[in-house]
Amino acid sequence: MSFIIIVFAMLGMLSPSYRGALVTSSLFLYVFMGLIAGYYGGRLYKTLRGLHWKKSALMTATFYPFVLFAISFILNFFIWGKKSSGAVPFTTMLALLTMIFGISLPLVFFGYYFGYRKQPYSQPVRTNQIPRQVPDQVWYMSPMVSTLMAGILPFGACFIELFFIFSAIWDNQYYYLFGFLFLVFLIVVISCCEIAIVMTYFQLCAEDYHWWWRSFIASGGCALYVFFYSIFYYVTELDITEFVPTILYFGYSFLISFTIWIITGTIGFFSSYFFVSKIYAAVKID
């Protein structure tokens, strides 16, 4: 979805002068792509031998929107308290909930139903029914340290562009560099793929086969640095002294970082899954 939105913006279909175009297009595209998310999520869930596909479909459809809506709703109370015209009307929030539960949720369940009925993705080898004991890991392979190390490379590819994006959001400026943003997005995707594969390879070499969540979290470490950068931007570039604007800034910065974590983590997981399938497919068993 992010790729499609950036391509449309780069081709000039979303004018920066109309600030609502980008958000509206992203919202509608997210809602109607629930069918695709449900199909591939259901098939992957069956591949991972999941049994409760309805619960998984519900989480797929509601987890991310629930986090965004809950935090945005709380932040909107502060805007209402200031009697600002920038507050989102209550009817608009109800319309968003109607789109999520009336369109996105049924599409996700519909896609999950057909995806879960499909054959799971083929595995190159059979796994042992008795799990092996994972030996003690060195300190730099701990989840926190590996996440901090893995997040440096993707963040280094995009931190310059973050300055212009934050300026467009908080300094009331127009953002026109969608072509450059598209190139940065491709570099970040490639960086996440590479760092996830490298961290998974090191983990497998250390005989730790619990790579799936680790690949997601490690590749999503870029979001942690994005949030740190938002703190740096707040201190060095903004002149905010009141409590409510500060809460709004860090609340929306958290939502941006959370979205980046979901995107980069997903890229890292699928890259590691493809890498593990390929290397084990090359194993010759006598």
C-alpha positions in Angstrom: 0.0 0.0 0.0 2.8 2.4 0.9 4.5 1.6 -2.4 1.4 2.4 -4.4 0.7 5.7 -2.6 4.3 6.9 -3.1 4.2 6.0 -6.8 0.9 7.9 -7.3 2.4 10.9 -5.5 5.6 10.7 -7.5 3.5 10.7 -10.8 1.7 13.8 -9.7 -1.7 12.2 -9.0 -1.7 13.5 -5.4 -1.2 17.2 -5.3 0.8 18.5 -2.3 -1.3 21.6 -2.3 -4.3 19.5 -1.3 -3.2 18.1 2.0 -6.1 15.8 2.4 -5.5 13.9 -0.8 -2.7 11.8 0.6 -4.5 10.8 3.8 -7.8 10.1 2.0 -6.1 7.9 -0.7 -4.1 6.0 2.0 -7.3 5.4 4.0 -9.4 4.1 1.1 -6.5 2.0 -0.2 -5.9 0.5 3.2 -9.6 -0.4 3.7 -10.0 -2.1 0.3 -6.7 -3.9 0.4 -8.0 -5.9 3.4 -9.0 -8.6 0.9 -5.3 -9.1 -0.2 -4.1 -8.9 3.4 -6.6 -11.5 4.4 -5.8 -13.9 1.6 -2.0 -13.9 2.1 -2.3 -13.7 5.9 -4.6 -16.8 5.9 -2.3 -18.8 3.7 0.8 -17.9 5.7 -1.1 -18.7 8.9 -1.9 -22.1 7.6 1.7 -22.6 6.6 2.7 -21.9 10.2 0.2 -24.5 11.3 -2.2 -22.1 13.0 -5.5 -23.5 14.0 -7.6 -20.5 15.0 -7.9 -18.6 11.7 -10.9 -16.6 12.8 -9.1 -15.1 15.7 -6.0 -14.4 13.5 -8.2 -12.7 10.9 -9.8 -10.5 13.6 -6.4 -9.5 14.8 -5.2 -8.8 11.3 -8.2 -6.5 10.6 -8.4 -4.6 13.9 -5.0 -4.5 15.7 -3.3 -1.7 13.7 -6.5 0.4 13.2 -7.3 -0.1 16.9 -3.9 1.3 18.0 -4.2 4.3 15.7 -7.8 5.0 16.5 -7.3 4.7 20.3 -4.3 7.0 20.4 -5.8 9.5 18.0 -9.1 9.5 20.0 -7.2 10.3 23.2 -5.2 13.1 21.5 -8.4 14.5 20.0 -9.7 15.0 23.6 -6.8 17.4 24.2 -7.6 19.3 21.0 -11.3 19.5 22.0 -10.2 20.8 25.4 -8.4 23.7 23.7 -11.5 24.3 21.6 -9.4 24.2 18.4 -10.9 24.0 15.0 -8.4 21.3 14.1 -10.2 18.7 16.2 -11.7 15.8 14.3 -15.5 15.8 14.6 -17.1 12.9 16.4 -19.1 12.0 13.2 -15.9 11.7 11.3 -14.6 9.2 13.8 -17.8 7.2 13.5 -17.4 7.2 9.7 -13.9 5.8 10.1 -15.1 3.1 12.5 -17.8 2.2 9.9 -15.2 1.9 7.2 -13.0 -0.4 9.3 -15.8 -2.6 10.7 -18.1 -2.4 7.7 -15.7 -2.7 4.8 -12.2 -3.7 5.9 -13.1 -6.4 8.5 -15.5 -8.3 6.1 -12.9 -8.1 3.3 -10.2 -9.5 5.6 -12.4 -12.4 6.7 -13.3 -13.0 3.1 -9.7 -13.1 2.0 -8.7 -15.2 5.1 -11.4 -17.8 4.3 -10.1 -18.4 0.8 -6.4 -18.1 1.8 -6.7 -20.6 4.7 -8.4 -23.1 2.3 -5.5 -23.0 -0.1 -2.6 -25.3 0.2 0.1 -23.9 2.5 3.4 -22.8 1.2 5.7 -25.8 0.6 8.5 -26.4 3.0 11.9 -27.5 1.6 12.6 -30.0 4.5 10.7 -31.7 7.2 11.1 -30.3 10.7 12.0 -32.4 13.7 9.0 -33.1 16.0 11.2 -32.8 19.1 12.6 -29.3 19.4 16.3 -29.0 20.1 17.7 -27.1 23.0 18.9 -23.6 22.1 22.4 -23.0 23.5 23.3 -19.9 25.4 23.7 -16.9 23.1 26.5 -14.3 23.1 25.5 -10.9 24.4 25.3 -9.2 21.0 22.7 -11.7 19.8 20.2 -10.7 22.5 17.0 -9.2 21.2 17.6 -5.7 22.4 21.2 -5.4 21.2 20.5 -7.1 17.8 17.5 -4.8 17.3 19.6 -1.7 18.0 22.3 -2.9 15.6 19.8 -3.9 12.9 18.0 -0.6 12.9 21.0 1.6 12.2 21.3 0.7 8.5 17.7 1.4 7.4 17.6 4.5 9.5 20.8 5.8 8.0 19.2 5.5 4.6 16.2 7.7 5.4 17.1 10.1 8.3 17.9 13.0 5.9 14.5 12.6 4.3 12.9 12.6 7.7 13.9 16.2 8.3 11.9 17.3 5.2 8.9 15.1 6.2 8.9 16.5 9.8 9.2 20.0 8.5 6.2 19.5 6.2 4.1 18.1 9.1 5.1 20.4 11.9 6.4 23.6 10.2 3.4 23.9 7.9 5.4 23.4 4.7 4.6 21.7 1.4 6.4 18.5 0.5 7.2 18.1 -3.1 10.1 15.6 -3.1 8.0 12.5 -3.9 10.5 11.3 -6.5 13.3 11.4 -4.0 11.1 9.8 -1.4 10.4 6.9 -3.8 14.2 6.3 -4.1 14.6 6.5 -0.4 11.8 4.1 0.1 13.4 1.5 -2.2 16.7 1.9 -0.4 15.0 1.4 3.0 13.2 -1.7 1.7 16.5 -3.2 0.4 18.3 -2.3 3.6 15.6 -4.0 5.7 15.8 -7.1 3.5 19.6 -7.3 3.8 19.8 -6.6 7.6 17.0 -9.1 8.3 18.8 -11.8 6.3 22.1 -11.1 8.0 20.7 -11.2 11.5 18.7 -14.4 10.7 21.9 -16.0 9.3 23.9 -15.2 12.5 21.0 -16.5 14.6 20.9 -19.8 12.7 24.6 -20.1 13.0 24.3 -19.8 16.7 21.8 -22.7 16.6 18.8 -20.5 17.6 16.0 -21.5 15.3 13.4 -19.0 16.7 14.0 -16.6 13.9 10.5 -15.5 12.9 9.6 -12.9 15.6 13.3 -12.0 15.9 13.5 -11.1 12.2 10.3 -9.0 12.5 11.5 -7.1 15.6 15.1 -6.7 14.4 14.2 -5.3 11.0 11.7 -3.0 12.7 14.4 -1.5 14.8 14.5 1.4 12.4 11.3 2.7 14.0 13.0 3.0 17.3 15.6 5.4 15.8 12.8 7.3 14.0 11.2 8.0 17.4 14.6 9.0 18.8 15.0 11.4 15.9 11.6 12.9 16.6 12.9 13.7 20.1 16.0 15.3 18.6 13.8 17.3 16.1 11.6 18.5 19.0 14.6 19.8 21.0 16.5 21.4 18.1 14.0 22.6 15.6 10.7 23.3 17.4 9.8 25.9 19.9 7.0 24.2 21.8 6.5 25.1 25.4 2.9 24.2 26.2 1.8 20.8 27.5 -0.9 20.0 24.9 1.2 20.6 21.8 3.9 18.5 23.3 1.5 15.6 23.9 0.2 15.9 20.4 3.7 16.0 18.9 5.0 12.9 20.7 1.6 11.1 20.3 1.7 11.5 16.5 5.4 10.8 16.4 4.7 7.5 18.2 2.0 6.6 15.6 4.5 7.3 12.8 7.2 5.2 14.4 4.6 2.4 15.1 3.6 2.4 11.4 7.2 2.3 10.3 7.8 -0.6 12.7 4.9 -2.6 11.1 6.1 -1.9 7.6 9.9 -2.6 8.1 9.2 -5.6 10.4 6.9 -7.2 7.7 9.6 -6.7 5.1 12.2 -8.3 7.4 10.1 -11.3 8.2 9.3 -12.1 4.5 12.9 -11.6 3.5 14.0 -14.0 6.3 11.3 -16.5 5.4 12.4 -16.5 1.7 16.1 -16.8 2.8 15.5 -19.7 5.2 13.5 -21.5 2.5 16.2 -21.1 0.0 19.1 -22.2 2.1 17.3 -25.3 3.5 16.2 -26.2 0.0 19.9 -26.3 -1.0 20.6 -28.8 1.8 21.4 -32.3 0.4 20.0 -35.1 2.6 21.4 -38.5 2.0 
